[in-house]
């Protein structure tokens, strides 16, 4: 399919790997944005399910461009997609999540009104497998739009930090290109289900995240309390009873010669005991309960606001 001669304002990259189950909903939410001047770049990352059959039904869509590659992972798929992007503003989404119809319009208007802002994000709703809203998130980066020149300053998505490649990129973007602002309204639906990457890799993410944040601190991109960082990642690994990850965290601490490495080893031994695991679980559960209560209040407030507008 030949590309239109006029470059769009917005480029959305949609990488997909065996995500046929929700792909239609995700793709439709991209193509049906109230902003008409955009392109959607689907990168099929070696899918072996019905993805290509689904995409065949969209092959003549004027906003859609489809690229295929052997399976190389999410960072490589994102880099491949953005290498083809022609818009001045960029975003990407997963094949199981959904933009609300005005998401791009709202974020584009914000960036046009705030020229010093490198990226803007919005709150979002967490939905279950059936699409029902179960939580409200105002803290994480899931629905976003950033300037292409900001992306050039941040650099590519790095394959050495799988599972947290997005956090890595956004932190570098904020450091090298400018602030990330937030619109306190939900314009996105983030689907949480058993087959999602975030659900399957929660435990494994702890070590990768630790290495990432340590790297960024050493580069001067982040300012963090390193002892607290190591202890938090060890605590989360203990929650999932991932002894191998706990040992790797302590080994990494020794390799980096951090002054609290021996203290971390003592904590690891305690957390591996039944009493230590229970103490850790209760502490994490208490923090999680506060977060869930806050999310529930925000979800109810959002429903009430929508009801008043209807």
Backbone as CSV, one residue per row, in Angstrom:
resi,resn,N_x,N_y,N_z,CA_x,CA_y,CA_z,C_x,C_y,C_z
1,UNK,0.846,-1.195,0.000,0.000,0.000,0.000,0.879,1.241,0.000
2,UNK,0.671,2.155,-0.897,1.462,3.365,-0.981,1.079,4.321,0.130
3,UNK,2.070,5.052,0.656,1.831,5.983,1.745,1.352,7.309,1.196
4,UNK,0.468,8.022,1.919,0.028,9.344,1.491,1.225,10.293,1.417
5,UNK,1.179,11.260,0.519,2.301,12.181,0.346,2.417,13.139,1.514
6,UNK,1.298,13.538,2.101,1.320,14.493,3.210,1.576,13.763,4.524
7,UNK,2.570,14.249,5.268,2.893,13.621,6.540,1.805,13.912,7.563
8,UNK,1.411,12.934,8.348,0.399,13.145,9.378,0.982,13.926,10.558
9,UNK,0.117,14.418,11.409,0.556,15.124,12.604,0.987,14.117,13.683
10,UNK,0.249,13.019,13.794,0.484,12.037,14.851,0.797,10.674,14.255
11,UNK,1.770,9.995,14.845,2.075,8.601,14.494,1.880,7.739,15.730
12,UNK,1.053,6.702,15.595,0.846,5.730,16.669,1.427,4.399,16.222
13,UNK,2.340,3.856,17.002,2.908,2.543,16.717,2.190,1.506,17.577
14,UNK,1.779,0.413,16.945,1.097,-0.666,17.646,1.881,-1.958,17.400
15,UNK,2.799,-2.317,18.300,3.512,-3.588,18.159,2.633,-4.728,18.631
16,UNK,2.691,-5.857,17.958,1.857,-6.984,18.372,2.594,-8.300,18.183
17,UNK,2.465,-9.143,19.194,3.016,-10.497,19.128,1.974,-11.446,19.693
18,UNK,1.349,-12.210,18.819,0.309,-13.174,19.221,-0.752,-12.530,20.111
19,UNK,-1.202,-11.353,19.703,-2.208,-10.633,20.481,-3.552,-10.555,19.796
20,UNK,-3.888,-11.579,19.031,-5.108,-11.543,18.225,-6.375,-11.378,19.071
21,UNK,-6.347,-11.827,20.312,-7.564,-11.840,21.136,-8.203,-10.469,21.284
22,UNK,-7.375,-9.435,21.416,-7.903,-8.087,21.644,-7.446,-7.091,20.573
23,UNK,-6.785,-7.586,19.549,-6.175,-6.705,18.556,-7.194,-5.794,17.875
24,UNK,-8.353,-6.319,17.525,-9.355,-5.504,16.826,-9.750,-4.291,17.665
25,UNK,-10.027,-4.516,18.934,-10.439,-3.414,19.795,-9.349,-2.354,19.892
26,UNK,-8.118,-2.806,20.042,-7.008,-1.870,20.154,-6.818,-1.080,18.861
27,UNK,-6.820,-1.780,17.741,-6.610,-1.129,16.452,-7.743,-0.169,16.121
28,UNK,-8.985,-0.574,16.369,-10.126,0.314,16.120,-10.021,1.593,16.949
29,UNK,-9.559,1.468,18.187,-9.452,2.652,19.042,-8.408,3.631,18.520
30,UNK,-7.399,3.109,17.827,-6.391,3.983,17.209,-6.946,4.658,15.951
31,UNK,-7.581,3.877,15.103,-8.056,4.381,13.810,-9.255,5.309,13.940
32,UNK,-10.014,5.168,15.024,-11.237,5.944,15.190,-11.076,7.141,16.116
33,UNK,-9.864,7.639,16.233,-9.642,8.833,17.035,-10.319,10.053,16.411
34,UNK,-10.737,11.000,17.257,-11.385,12.213,16.750,-10.414,13.074,15.956
35,UNK,-9.115,12.908,16.208,-8.102,13.556,15.367,-7.955,12.727,14.103
36,UNK,-8.198,13.325,12.974,-8.169,12.581,11.714,-6.768,12.487,11.122
37,UNK,-5.919,13.452,11.451,-4.615,13.568,10.814,-3.570,12.719,11.555
38,UNK,-3.698,11.414,11.408,-2.759,10.512,12.071,-2.539,9.264,11.231
39,UNK,-1.468,8.564,11.563,-1.177,7.269,10.960,-0.989,6.240,12.070
40,UNK,-1.367,5.007,11.773,-1.188,3.907,12.710,-0.247,2.898,12.067
41,UNK,0.855,2.638,12.737,1.878,1.734,12.217,1.863,0.457,13.049
42,UNK,1.363,-0.625,12.471,1.332,-1.912,13.161,2.613,-2.673,12.818
43,UNK,3.318,-3.103,13.859,4.514,-3.920,13.670,4.199,-5.333,14.157
44,UNK,4.086,-6.259,13.243,3.808,-7.657,13.578,5.138,-8.319,13.900
45,UNK,5.337,-8.618,15.178,6.633,-9.093,15.660,6.682,-10.621,15.686
46,UNK,6.549,-11.217,14.511,6.660,-12.669,14.400,5.464,-13.427,14.931
47,UNK,4.282,-12.862,14.873,3.082,-13.528,15.386,2.796,-14.818,14.628
48,UNK,2.300,-15.813,15.355,1.937,-17.095,14.747,0.457,-17.415,14.944
49,UNK,-0.313,-16.478,15.478,-1.746,-16.705,15.700,-2.541,-16.119,14.524
50,UNK,-3.747,-15.630,14.761,-4.598,-15.107,13.693,-4.390,-13.621,13.416
51,UNK,-3.289,-13.075,13.878,-3.038,-11.640,13.720,-3.117,-11.204,12.260
52,UNK,-2.431,-11.902,11.379,-2.391,-11.479,9.975,-3.772,-11.584,9.327
53,UNK,-4.535,-12.569,9.703,-5.889,-12.706,9.181,-6.750,-11.505,9.603
54,UNK,-6.585,-11.079,10.840,-7.323,-9.910,11.332,-6.893,-8.661,10.576
55,UNK,-5.598,-8.495,10.390,-5.085,-7.299,9.730,-5.474,-7.236,8.256
56,UNK,-5.707,-8.388,7.642,-6.116,-8.399,6.231,-7.402,-7.596,6.020
57,UNK,-8.272,-7.600,7.030,-9.537,-6.877,6.914,-9.339,-5.370,6.956
58,UNK,-8.148,-4.922,7.394,-7.855,-3.488,7.506,-6.858,-3.021,6.435
59,UNK,-6.458,-3.915,5.570,-5.314,-3.637,4.695,-5.497,-2.424,3.795
60,UNK,-6.725,-2.058,3.473,-6.947,-0.913,2.591,-7.221,0.386,3.349
61,UNK,-7.141,0.347,4.672,-7.430,1.551,5.458,-6.363,2.614,5.191
62,UNK,-6.762,3.834,4.841,-5.786,4.853,4.451,-4.855,5.310,5.573
63,UNK,-5.254,5.119,6.821,-4.412,5.563,7.941,-3.442,4.484,8.406
64,UNK,-3.587,3.277,7.877,-2.872,2.134,8.421,-1.669,1.739,7.575
65,UNK,-0.555,1.440,8.257,0.627,0.886,7.610,1.054,-0.335,8.424
66,UNK,1.347,-1.427,7.742,1.649,-2.686,8.407,3.054,-3.134,8.018
67,UNK,3.847,-3.482,9.032,5.190,-3.993,8.809,5.341,-5.312,9.566
68,UNK,6.086,-6.241,8.967,6.274,-7.548,9.588,7.760,-7.814,9.781
69,UNK,8.078,-8.485,10.889,9.458,-8.861,11.153,9.466,-10.160,11.953
70,UNK,10.617,-10.818,11.984,10.751,-11.984,12.846,10.683,-11.501,14.287
71,UNK,10.333,-12.394,15.186,10.168,-12.009,16.584,11.494,-11.542,17.188
72,UNK,11.509,-10.262,17.581,12.718,-9.665,18.160,12.439,-8.980,19.481
73,UNK,11.199,-9.009,19.952,10.883,-8.398,21.229,10.340,-6.991,21.081
74,UNK,9.724,-6.508,22.161,9.046,-5.220,22.135,9.952,-4.038,21.810
75,UNK,11.126,-3.877,22.446,11.959,-2.715,22.109,12.310,-2.640,20.626
76,UNK,12.676,-3.775,20.037,13.022,-3.788,18.614,11.814,-3.467,17.752
77,UNK,10.637,-3.967,18.144,9.416,-3.673,17.385,9.085,-2.184,17.446
78,UNK,9.247,-1.576,18.613,8.991,-0.141,18.751,9.977,0.665,17.906
79,UNK,11.243,0.322,17.983,12.247,1.045,17.200,11.978,0.911,15.702
80,UNK,11.569,-0.270,15.273,11.258,-0.485,13.855,10.062,0.352,13.439
81,UNK,9.054,0.406,14.295,7.872,1.191,13.971,8.159,2.674,13.896
82,UNK,8.863,3.194,14.880,9.137,4.634,14.894,10.144,5.048,13.823
83,UNK,10.924,4.095,13.338,11.813,4.400,12.212,11.012,4.759,10.967
84,UNK,9.748,4.303,10.906,8.875,4.588,9.771,7.917,5.755,10.050
85,UNK,7.920,6.274,11.273,6.950,7.300,11.668,7.245,8.632,10.992
86,UNK,6.183,9.304,10.553,6.334,10.586,9.852,5.704,11.748,10.613
87,UNK,5.029,11.470,11.712,4.356,12.513,12.456,5.306,13.337,13.309
88,UNK,4.837,14.507,13.738,5.605,15.364,14.646,5.384,14.957,16.095
89,UNK,4.318,14.184,16.337,3.992,13.719,17.683,3.809,12.200,17.642
90,UNK,4.382,11.522,18.645,4.411,10.062,18.632,3.747,9.455,19.867
91,UNK,3.174,8.271,19.668,2.664,7.474,20.768,2.736,6.014,20.364
92,UNK,2.536,5.131,21.338,2.396,3.707,21.029,1.479,3.074,22.064
93,UNK,0.904,1.972,21.674,-0.026,1.269,22.556,0.154,-0.227,22.396
94,UNK,-0.321,-0.980,23.365,-0.257,-2.436,23.300,-1.483,-2.994,22.585
95,UNK,-1.387,-4.237,22.153,-2.466,-4.821,21.360,-3.654,-5.275,22.196
96,UNK,-3.641,-5.002,23.505,-4.787,-5.357,24.342,-5.382,-4.157,25.078
97,UNK,-4.884,-2.954,24.783,-5.376,-1.744,25.435,-6.168,-0.873,24.472
98,UNK,-6.897,0.104,25.018,-7.862,0.854,24.218,-7.765,2.349,24.511
99,UNK,-7.612,3.143,23.460,-7.725,4.598,23.593,-9.198,4.994,23.602
100,UNK,-9.563,5.955,24.430,-10.869,6.578,24.279,-10.820,7.496,23.063
101,UNK,-11.961,7.790,22.430,-11.962,8.473,21.125,-11.257,9.828,21.075
102,UNK,-11.249,10.560,22.194,-10.652,11.896,22.161,-9.252,11.936,22.764
103,UNK,-8.643,10.784,23.013,-7.340,10.748,23.688,-6.293,11.570,22.947
104,UNK,-6.147,11.337,21.655,-5.121,12.036,20.886,-5.426,13.528,20.772
105,UNK,-6.684,13.867,20.603,-7.065,15.276,20.483,-6.728,16.039,21.754
106,UNK,-7.038,15.449,22.895,-6.780,16.101,24.181,-5.282,16.282,24.406
107,UNK,-4.512,15.241,24.133,-3.066,15.331,24.370,-2.375,16.239,23.358
108,UNK,-2.816,16.191,22.095,-2.242,17.060,21.085,-2.492,18.523,21.429
109,UNK,-3.701,18.844,21.823,-4.027,20.225,22.197,-3.152,20.679,23.364
110,UNK,-2.933,19.794,24.328,-2.118,20.164,25.487,-0.682,20.480,25.054
111,UNK,-0.100,19.632,24.216,1.278,19.874,23.786,1.388,21.134,22.932
112,UNK,0.384,21.401,22.141,0.406,22.635,21.341,0.302,23.869,22.220
113,UNK,-0.418,23.753,23.343,-0.563,24.875,24.275,0.606,24.986,25.254
114,UNK,1.426,23.958,25.354,2.553,23.937,26.287,3.822,23.528,25.535
115,UNK,4.425,24.462,24.806,5.562,24.124,23.936,6.800,23.631,24.678
116,UNK,6.912,23.878,25.990,8.081,23.426,26.737,7.929,21.989,27.236
117,UNK,6.728,21.446,27.138,6.472,20.086,27.618,6.896,19.072,26.565
118,UNK,7.726,18.110,26.974,8.218,17.101,26.027,7.191,16.002,25.790
119,UNK,6.431,15.670,26.839,5.465,14.571,26.751,4.322,14.845,27.703
120,UNK,3.143,14.439,27.305,1.981,14.530,28.187,1.350,13.147,28.294
121,UNK,0.845,12.834,29.474,0.137,11.576,29.675,-1.199,11.870,30.337
122,UNK,-2.057,10.880,30.404,-3.350,11.054,31.049,-3.563,9.934,32.067
123,UNK,-4.527,10.141,32.948,-4.968,9.050,33.812,-5.599,7.967,32.929
124,UNK,-5.838,6.798,33.516,-6.476,5.741,32.730,-7.261,4.802,33.634
125,UNK,-8.158,4.063,33.005,-8.944,3.050,33.699,-8.307,1.689,33.485
126,UNK,-8.253,0.897,34.534,-7.812,-0.493,34.420,-9.058,-1.347,34.200
127,UNK,-9.045,-2.155,33.156,-10.194,-2.993,32.838,-9.804,-4.459,32.924
128,UNK,-10.809,-5.322,33.102,-10.551,-6.753,33.156,-10.706,-7.374,31.765
129,UNK,-10.715,-8.684,31.698,-10.773,-9.368,30.407,-12.042,-9.046,29.631
130,UNK,-13.128,-8.773,30.348,-14.403,-8.480,29.686,-14.556,-7.010,29.324
131,UNK,-13.617,-6.171,29.763,-13.689,-4.744,29.464,-14.300,-3.897,30.557
132,UNK,-14.639,-4.488,31.696,-15.223,-3.738,32.808,-14.127,-3.017,33.588
133,UNK,-14.389,-1.744,33.945,-13.419,-0.966,34.710,-13.347,-1.478,36.145
134,UNK,-12.138,-1.775,36.599,-11.947,-2.309,37.951,-11.046,-1.424,38.803
135,UNK,-10.375,-0.458,38.204,-9.486,0.420,38.964,-9.226,1.691,38.163
136,UNK,-8.648,2.668,38.868,-8.324,3.967,38.269,-6.869,4.247,38.597
137,UNK,-6.076,4.617,37.592,-4.650,4.876,37.802,-4.305,6.303,37.394
138,UNK,-3.676,7.017,38.305,-3.248,8.388,38.022,-1.744,8.558,38.214
139,UNK,-1.026,7.444,38.290,0.396,7.520,38.597,1.310,7.076,37.459
140,UNK,0.880,6.096,36.682,1.780,5.500,35.695,1.608,6.102,34.308
141,UNK,2.587,5.808,33.469,2.577,6.289,32.087,2.042,5.174,31.197
142,UNK,0.814,5.294,30.738,0.240,4.292,29.840,-0.372,4.953,28.610
143,UNK,-1.035,6.082,28.820,-1.611,6.850,27.717,-0.790,8.121,27.582
144,UNK,-0.120,8.307,26.465,0.857,9.387,26.361,1.027,9.842,24.915
145,UNK,1.576,11.024,24.770,1.946,11.574,23.462,3.195,12.416,23.679
146,UNK,4.209,12.217,22.839,5.428,13.000,22.997,5.908,13.502,21.642
147,UNK,6.752,14.499,21.698,7.262,15.129,20.480,8.345,14.246,19.848
148,UNK,8.356,14.188,18.523,9.351,13.352,17.856,10.763,13.852,18.119
149,UNK,10.938,15.187,18.255,12.275,15.698,18.543,12.719,15.334,19.954
150,UNK,11.755,15.186,20.868,12.090,14.728,22.219,12.568,13.287,22.180
151,UNK,11.937,12.470,21.342,12.356,11.080,21.194,13.773,10.989,20.650
152,UNK,14.121,11.894,19.738,15.471,11.894,19.176,16.511,12.174,20.264
153,UNK,16.155,13.032,21.217,17.075,13.334,22.313,17.175,12.174,23.294
154,UNK,16.078,11.479,23.502,16.063,10.372,24.461,16.818,9.165,23.946
155,UNK,16.770,8.918,22.639,17.410,7.745,22.065,16.415,6.612,21.862
156,UNK,16.919,5.459,21.477,16.068,4.320,21.149,15.562,3.611,22.407
157,UNK,14.560,2.767,22.217,14.141,1.851,23.276,15.229,0.783,23.400
158,UNK,15.666,0.520,24.627,16.829,-0.341,24.843,16.409,-1.788,25.141
159,UNK,16.922,-2.711,24.340,16.554,-4.118,24.473,17.171,-4.773,25.700
160,UNK,18.192,-4.147,26.307,18.808,-4.754,27.482,17.962,-4.612,28.743
161,UNK,16.843,-3.862,28.639,15.955,-3.715,29.783,14.529,-4.130,29.422
162,UNK,14.343,-5.407,29.055,13.000,-5.879,28.717,12.080,-5.797,29.926
163,UNK,10.820,-5.588,29.683,9.765,-5.459,30.688,9.677,-4.056,31.279
164,UNK,10.781,-3.305,31.231,10.747,-1.921,31.739,11.326,-0.959,30.694
165,UNK,11.299,-1.380,29.427,11.854,-0.538,28.372,11.118,0.787,28.243
166,UNK,9.818,0.799,28.582,9.059,2.039,28.502,9.463,3.009,29.601
167,UNK,9.621,2.498,30.826,10.061,3.350,31.938,11.438,3.937,31.633
168,UNK,12.326,3.109,31.133,13.666,3.559,30.760,13.590,4.710,29.762
169,UNK,12.798,4.521,28.720,12.698,5.544,27.673,12.113,6.840,28.222
170,UNK,11.045,6.749,28.996,10.383,7.963,29.491,11.267,8.731,30.469
171,UNK,12.009,8.025,31.298,12.907,8.714,32.222,14.028,9.425,31.468
172,UNK,14.547,8.786,30.428,15.575,9.451,29.614,14.995,10.634,28.859
173,UNK,13.767,10.475,28.365,13.111,11.565,27.647,12.924,12.764,28.568
174,UNK,12.459,12.520,29.787,12.252,13.613,30.743,13.569,14.302,31.088
175,UNK,14.638,13.518,31.202,15.932,14.080,31.572,16.549,14.909,30.443
176,UNK,16.479,14.375,29.218,17.183,15.010,28.106,16.322,15.985,27.298
177,UNK,14.991,15.850,27.367,14.143,16.639,26.464,13.195,17.604,27.168
178,UNK,12.835,17.355,28.412,11.923,18.283,29.072,10.887,17.569,29.918
179,UNK,10.004,18.336,30.551,9.066,17.756,31.523,7.997,16.865,30.896
180,UNK,7.477,15.971,31.743,6.312,15.149,31.401,5.151,15.635,32.251
181,UNK,4.111,16.119,31.611,2.940,16.623,32.323,1.824,15.588,32.303
182,UNK,0.835,15.784,33.172,-0.281,14.835,33.272,-1.613,15.565,33.181
183,UNK,-2.524,14.991,32.418,-3.906,15.448,32.341,-4.724,14.569,33.283
184,UNK,-5.336,15.141,34.329,-5.999,14.329,35.355,-7.393,13.849,34.967
185,UNK,-7.498,13.255,33.801,-8.739,12.638,33.338,-8.379,11.355,32.599
186,UNK,-9.195,10.306,32.713,-8.875,9.052,32.021,-9.243,9.113,30.538
187,UNK,-8.285,8.782,29.689,-8.516,8.745,28.246,-8.009,7.433,27.633
188,UNK,-7.967,6.384,28.458,-7.346,5.127,28.023,-7.875,4.006,28.900
189,UNK,-7.919,2.813,28.341,-8.303,1.626,29.097,-7.154,0.622,29.021
190,UNK,-6.602,0.333,30.174,-5.468,-0.579,30.281,-5.989,-1.940,30.729
191,UNK,-5.838,-2.933,29.869,-6.429,-4.241,30.151,-5.464,-5.115,30.947
192,UNK,-5.962,-5.612,32.076,-5.183,-6.526,32.907,-5.808,-7.913,32.798
193,UNK,-5.032,-8.868,32.307,-5.535,-10.231,32.158,-4.382,-11.206,32.306
194,UNK,-4.699,-12.461,32.481,-3.694,-13.458,32.819,-2.638,-13.636,31.741
195,UNK,-3.001,-13.382,30.493,-2.059,-13.610,29.394,-1.186,-12.394,29.106
196,UNK,-1.467,-11.277,29.756,-0.719,-10.058,29.462,0.709,-10.183,29.960
197,UNK,1.606,-9.479,29.294,3.018,-9.537,29.649,3.243,-9.046,31.068
198,UNK,2.520,-7.986,31.465,2.704,-7.426,32.800,2.274,-8.401,33.877
199,UNK,1.269,-9.235,33.587,0.803,-10.208,34.572,1.776,-11.370,34.716
200,UNK,2.343,-11.827,33.619,3.169,-13.027,33.635,4.584,-12.771,34.149
201,UNK,5.060,-11.535,34.081,6.471,-11.273,34.343,6.714,-10.377,35.554
202,UNK,5.732,-10.288,36.454,5.863,-9.374,37.586,7.093,-9.667,38.427
203,UNK,7.318,-10.924,38.750,8.465,-11.280,39.580,9.780,-11.013,38.848
204,UNK,9.866,-11.433,37.601,11.093,-11.265,36.826,11.457,-9.797,36.664
205,UNK,10.453,-8.932,36.638,10.681,-7.509,36.408,11.532,-6.866,37.508
206,UNK,11.546,-7.426,38.706,12.236,-6.784,39.827,13.732,-6.612,39.575
207,UNK,14.395,-7.657,39.111,15.827,-7.576,38.858,16.126,-6.671,37.676
208,UNK,15.325,-6.780,36.614,15.541,-5.930,35.443,15.339,-4.461,35.816
209,UNK,14.303,-4.188,36.599,14.028,-2.819,37.027,15.158,-2.287,37.895
210,UNK,15.678,-3.129,38.785,16.804,-2.708,39.620,18.005,-2.315,38.766
211,UNK,18.345,-3.168,37.809,19.490,-2.870,36.945,19.271,-1.578,36.148
212,UNK,18.032,-1.390,35.697,17.717,-0.182,34.942,17.922,1.062,35.793
213,UNK,17.278,1.105,36.958,17.358,2.310,37.779,18.785,2.554,38.282
214,UNK,19.507,1.487,38.547,20.909,1.663,38.941,21.700,2.292,37.791
215,UNK,21.459,1.809,36.582,22.128,2.366,35.399,21.812,3.847,35.237
216,UNK,20.544,4.212,35.418,20.141,5.607,35.230,20.700,6.503,36.328
217,UNK,20.791,5.970,37.541,21.405,6.746,38.626,22.876,6.993,38.308
218,UNK,23.574,5.978,37.855,24.995,6.106,37.537,25.227,7.069,36.372
219,UNK,24.251,7.175,35.482,24.358,8.088,34.348,23.935,9.512,34.705
220,UNK,23.380,9.694,35.897,22.912,11.007,36.302,21.532,11.346,35.788
221,UNK,20.830,10.356,35.260,19.481,10.582,34.744,18.464,10.615,35.881
222,UNK,18.694,9.803,36.914,17.801,9.730,38.073,18.546,10.032,39.355
223,UNK,17.806,10.496,40.345,18.336,10.642,41.696,17.477,9.782,42.624
224,UNK,18.048,8.701,43.134,17.326,7.773,43.985,18.188,7.375,45.173
225,UNK,17.535,6.959,46.250,18.214,6.356,47.386,18.511,4.910,47.003
226,UNK,19.768,4.601,46.731,20.121,3.281,46.215,19.811,2.173,47.220
227,UNK,20.021,2.413,48.475,19.739,1.384,49.473,18.247,1.057,49.489
228,UNK,17.424,2.085,49.437,15.978,1.860,49.401,15.573,1.141,48.126
229,UNK,16.202,1.481,47.010,15.916,0.829,45.735,16.199,-0.665,45.829
230,UNK,17.387,-1.034,46.294,17.753,-2.449,46.399,16.826,-3.182,47.366
231,UNK,16.525,-2.546,48.499,15.675,-3.201,49.501,14.260,-3.418,48.979
232,UNK,13.731,-2.443,48.251,12.368,-2.578,47.706,12.292,-3.712,46.689
233,UNK,13.282,-3.817,45.808,13.278,-4.874,44.801,13.459,-6.248,45.449
234,UNK,14.280,-6.313,46.505,14.443,-7.571,47.219,13.134,-7.967,47.898
235,UNK,12.455,-6.989,48.466,11.185,-7.238,49.138,10.138,-7.779,48.176
236,UNK,10.030,-7.177,46.986,9.041,-7.635,46.012,9.385,-9.026,45.490
237,UNK,10.661,-9.317,45.316,11.063,-10.650,44.873,10.713,-11.691,45.931
238,UNK,10.876,-11.329,47.209,10.536,-12.241,48.300,9.045,-12.520,48.328
239,UNK,8.241,-11.513,48.007,6.795,-11.695,47.995,6.397,-12.810,47.049
240,UNK,7.061,-12.898,45.901,6.755,-13.920,44.904,7.576,-15.197,45.121
241,UNK,8.270,-15.264,46.261,9.088,-16.433,46.608,10.097,-16.763,45.508
242,UNK,10.652,-15.724,44.899,11.617,-15.910,43.821,13.027,-15.878,44.413
243,UNK,13.461,-17.006,44.941,14.766,-17.077,45.600,15.910,-16.794,44.637
244,UNK,15.758,-17.235,43.405,16.801,-17.012,42.415,16.983,-15.520,42.151
245,UNK,15.867,-14.795,42.044,15.945,-13.354,41.823,16.533,-12.656,43.048
246,UNK,16.161,-13.103,44.241,16.697,-12.507,45.464,18.217,-12.673,45.520
247,UNK,18.697,-13.857,45.182,20.137,-14.093,45.167,20.831,-13.227,44.123
248,UNK,20.177,-13.048,42.979,20.766,-12.231,41.912,20.856,-10.765,42.325
249,UNK,19.862,-10.294,43.068,19.878,-8.907,43.547,21.051,-8.692,44.504
250,UNK,21.241,-9.632,45.437,22.353,-9.513,46.377,23.686,-9.612,45.641
251,UNK,23.767,-10.528,44.669,24.997,-10.667,43.884,25.300,-9.382,43.116
252,UNK,24.262,-8.782,42.553,24.445,-7.518,41.832,24.952,-6.436,42.789
253,UNK,24.442,-6.420,44.014,24.901,-5.439,45.005,26.389,-5.617,45.291
254,UNK,26.827,-6.862,45.427,28.256,-7.123,45.667,29.087,-6.729,44.451
255,UNK,28.579,-7.035,43.254,29.315,-6.693,42.035,29.530,-5.194,41.904
256,UNK,28.549,-4.422,42.369,28.653,-2.966,42.265,29.336,-2.340,43.483
257,UNK,29.722,-3.200,44.436,30.427,-2.745,45.642,29.644,-1.677,46.411
258,UNK,28.332,-1.843,46.484,27.548,-0.887,47.261,27.813,-1.153,48.744
259,UNK,27.844,-0.110,49.587,28.260,-0.278,50.985,27.303,-1.100,51.841
260,UNK,26.086,-1.320,51.348,25.084,-2.038,52.138,24.873,-3.473,51.635
261,UNK,25.800,-4.012,50.876,25.633,-5.339,50.287,25.491,-6.420,51.359
262,UNK,26.304,-6.363,52.401,26.211,-7.380,53.452,24.895,-7.259,54.217
263,UNK,24.441,-6.038,54.434,23.152,-5.819,55.094,22.023,-6.393,54.239
264,UNK,22.156,-6.259,52.933,21.155,-6.786,52.014,21.125,-8.322,52.078
265,UNK,22.306,-8.927,52.221,22.383,-10.384,52.345,21.676,-10.858,53.618
266,UNK,21.836,-10.104,54.693,21.151,-10.453,55.945,19.635,-10.360,55.775
267,UNK,19.202,-9.324,55.080,17.762,-9.161,54.823,17.243,-10.303,53.964
268,UNK,18.016,-10.721,52.968,17.594,-11.816,52.096,17.362,-13.094,52.910
269,UNK,18.280,-13.388,53.825,18.139,-14.588,54.644,16.885,-14.511,55.513
270,UNK,16.611,-13.337,56.067,15.418,-13.178,56.905,14.148,-13.345,56.084
271,UNK,14.120,-12.761,54.908,12.924,-12.833,54.071,12.660,-14.238,53.561
272,UNK,13.663,-15.079,53.561,13.484,-16.470,53.133,12.935,-17.360,54.240
273,UNK,12.835,-16.831,55.454,12.239,-17.600,56.539,10.723,-17.428,56.503
274,UNK,9.961,-18.358,57.064,8.498,-18.199,57.102,8.059,-16.910,57.788
275,UNK,8.709,-16.588,58.921,8.348,-15.357,59.633,8.683,-14.122,58.799
276,UNK,9.832,-14.147,58.140,10.236,-13.008,57.308,9.320,-12.810,56.124
277,UNK,8.940,-13.930,55.497,8.033,-13.829,54.347,6.678,-13.273,54.766
278,UNK,6.154,-13.730,55.920,4.857,-13.248,56.390,4.920,-11.779,56.750
279,UNK,5.967,-11.377,57.438,6.134,-9.958,57.802,6.175,-9.090,56.543
280,UNK,6.925,-9.539,55.561,7.062,-8.788,54.309,5.733,-8.720,53.572
281,UNK,5.021,-9.841,53.549,3.737,-9.871,52.850,2.741,-8.921,53.490
282,UNK,2.702,-8.892,54.814,1.758,-8.015,55.507,2.094,-6.542,55.252
283,UNK,3.378,-6.219,55.239,3.791,-4.835,54.990,3.407,-4.390,53.580
284,UNK,3.638,-5.259,52.597,3.282,-4.932,51.219,1.768,-4.862,51.059
285,UNK,1.055,-5.773,51.724,-0.409,-5.771,51.641,-0.994,-4.483,52.200
286,UNK,-0.407,-3.965,53.280,-0.897,-2.716,53.868,-0.728,-1.561,52.896
287,UNK,0.415,-1.506,52.228,0.632,-0.450,51.237,-0.316,-0.619,50.057
288,UNK,-0.511,-1.861,49.632,-1.403,-2.127,48.509,-2.843,-1.778,48.811
289,UNK,-3.266,-1.998,50.056,-4.640,-1.685,50.438,-4.898,-0.189,50.338
290,UNK,-3.946,0.612,50.764,-4.106,2.067,50.643,-4.227,2.473,49.182
291,UNK,-3.412,1.854,48.338,-3.462,2.172,46.908,-4.802,1.768,46.312
292,UNK,-5.306,0.591,46.690,-6.592,0.128,46.166,-7.740,1.020,46.622
293,UNK,-7.678,1.478,47.861,-8.728,2.372,48.369,-8.728,3.690,47.597
294,UNK,-7.555,4.241,47.365,-7.450,5.483,46.593,-7.968,5.278,45.174
295,UNK,-7.605,4.129,44.569,-8.063,3.828,43.218,-9.575,3.690,43.173
296,UNK,-10.147,3.027,44.183,-11.597,2.853,44.224,-12.341,4.166,44.342
297,UNK,-11.826,5.069,45.163,-12.449,6.387,45.309,-12.413,7.142,43.985
298,UNK,-11.270,7.082,43.302,-11.138,7.773,42.018,-12.049,7.160,40.967
299,UNK,-12.193,5.832,40.981,-13.061,5.160,40.016,-14.513,5.572,40.228
300,UNK,-14.954,5.624,41.477,-16.321,6.057,41.779,-16.541,7.507,41.384
301,UNK,-15.540,8.346,41.634,-15.655,9.758,41.260,-15.754,9.919,39.759
302,UNK,-14.997,9.098,39.011,-15.057,9.174,37.553,-16.423,8.741,37.033
303,UNK,-16.997,7.681,37.634,-18.329,7.234,37.227,-19.372,8.293,37.525
304,UNK,-19.240,8.955,38.686,-20.192,9.999,39.022,-20.089,11.181,38.071
305,UNK,-18.858,11.517,37.681,-18.667,12.622,36.740,-19.269,12.292,35.379
306,UNK,-19.075,11.054,34.925,-19.646,10.643,33.636,-21.157,10.638,33.680
307,UNK,-21.730,10.223,34.805,-23.192,10.208,34.935,-23.768,11.617,34.907
308,UNK,-23.053,12.554,35.519,-23.542,13.932,35.529,-23.483,14.583,34.165
309,UNK,-22.553,14.076,33.315,-22.414,14.654,31.983,-23.365,14.031,30.962
310,UNK,-23.907,12.854,31.303,-24.775,12.152,30.354,-26.220,12.606,30.476
